[in-house]
Amino acid sequence: MPAYVIFIREKTRDADQLELYKEKSQAVFANHPVTFRAYNGRHEVLEGANAEGVLVLEFPSFDAARSWYYDPVYQDASTHRFVGSDYRCILVEGT
């Protein structure tokens, strides 16, 4: 059953660090089966805190999504995301 990783960018603190994150994180996608379902497109917050951007990634399974997230290449890239912005990241199993 599919699983989804949902990133919600709440606040950008350093745009240069976010650019480094985007550049470095591209390499990990070649090694993992992922489909981009939403990428910072038009959105409207209906409840809760505001969001600057939303990203939804689909993986074939919960374990495949975890494998992608904990891949050392992605973990290295994500250090720039942690410095550059405030995000929420949620892994959810689909139906």
Beta strands, then each sheet from edge to edge (+ up, - down):
strand 1: 3-12
strand 2: 35-39
strand 3: 53-59
strand 4: 85-93
sheet 1: 2+ 3- 1+ 4-
end
